[in-house]
Every structure is written in structure tokens, then in C-alpha cells.
Amino acid sequence: MIPTALTKIRWLRMIEVKNCIKNHNCKCAEHLRRIILKIPINDKDESLIELQIQAKERIYNKCFDRNKL
């Protein structure tokens, strides 16, 4: 598999997701990482994945803000 620009961007987005400070096994961060790394099959699938990423980012941001020190 030859990496494309999109897969490189998604990989960089994935490694920027941090676990909560209080919770080292943050489920919200793990779910967001898995969705970011999904490989779209077509344009419809790509737009669906982006919607899922936006929804999970909101949940992740709430979790991350709540669990800060």
C-alpha cells in the first residue's frame, strides 16, 4: 500500500489525539483514533467518516476538558 497525502494527514491527526490526564485508558480518545484511521472506500464513505469524526471530536473535547487537572 502506497501512502497518499490523505492517509498521511489522517495519521498526523491521529497522533495528535491525547489521552486524558487522569485516565490513561481514555475510551473517548481511543474511539476517535480508530475513526480517524478508517480508510474511505468512496466519496460518500469519506463524508460519512468526516461526520463521525466531528461527532467523536465533540465527545472527546468534553471528556478531555472534564478530566483535566
Backbone torsions as a table, in degrees:
resi	resn	phi	psi	omega
1	MET	NA	125.6	178.7
2	ILE	-92.5	124.4	-179.0
3	PRO	-69.7	136.2	177.0
4	THR	-100.5	174.9	178.9
5	ALA	-61.8	-38.3	-179.0
6	LEU	-64.9	-41.5	-179.8
7	THR	-68.5	-34.4	177.2
8	LYS	-66.8	-41.1	178.7
9	ILE	-65.3	-43.4	178.1
10	ARG	-62.9	-38.7	178.8
11	TRP	-63.7	-43.1	178.8
12	LEU	-64.8	-38.0	175.9
13	ARG	-63.2	-38.3	-177.6
14	MET	-67.3	-41.0	-176.7
15	ILE	-75.9	-12.2	176.1
16	GLU	-80.5	-16.1	-179.9
17	VAL	-74.5	123.3	-178.0
18	LYS	-107.6	152.3	172.9
19	ASN	-74.4	159.0	175.2
20	CYS	-64.7	151.8	-178.5
21	ILE	-68.2	-41.9	-178.7
22	LYS	-78.6	-28.9	-174.4
23	ASN	-116.8	107.4	-177.6
24	HIS	-75.8	-20.3	176.9
25	ASN	-109.6	61.3	-175.5
26	CYS	-70.8	115.7	-179.1
27	LYS	-69.1	-35.1	179.8
28	CYS	-62.6	-43.9	179.1
29	ALA	-66.1	-40.0	-179.4
30	GLU	-65.2	-42.7	178.2
31	HIS	-64.0	-40.7	179.2
32	LEU	-64.4	-42.0	178.5
33	ARG	-61.4	-42.2	-179.2
34	ARG	-65.4	-39.0	179.7
35	ILE	-70.4	-38.5	179.5
36	ILE	-62.2	-35.2	-176.5
37	LEU	-84.2	-1.6	176.6
38	LYS	-62.5	138.8	178.7
39	ILE	-99.3	119.2	-178.8
40	PRO	-72.1	145.6	179.8
41	ILE	-88.0	-40.7	180.0
42	ASN	-144.4	-173.7	-176.7
43	ASP	-66.5	-38.0	179.0
44	LYS	-64.3	-42.2	178.9
45	ASP	-64.3	-37.9	179.0
46	GLU	-65.1	-41.4	178.4
47	SER	-68.4	-35.5	176.4
48	LEU	-64.9	-42.1	178.5
49	ILE	-63.7	-40.5	178.5
50	GLU	-63.4	-37.8	176.4
51	LEU	-65.6	-40.9	177.3
52	GLN	-64.5	-39.2	178.8
53	ILE	-63.4	-43.7	179.7
54	GLN	-62.6	-41.5	179.4
55	ALA	-65.4	-44.9	-179.7
56	LYS	-69.0	-31.0	177.5
57	GLU	-65.4	-38.1	177.2
58	ARG	-63.6	-44.3	178.8
59	ILE	-64.4	-43.0	179.9
60	TYR	-62.8	-43.8	-179.3
61	ASN	-63.4	-40.0	177.0
62	LYS	-63.7	-44.5	-179.9
63	CYS	-64.4	-44.5	-178.1
64	PHE	-65.0	-42.6	179.5
65	ASP	-67.3	-37.0	-179.7
66	ARG	-68.1	-32.8	-174.0
67	ASN	-101.5	17.2	174.4
68	LYS	-71.5	157.9	176.1
69	LEU	-81.6	NA	NA
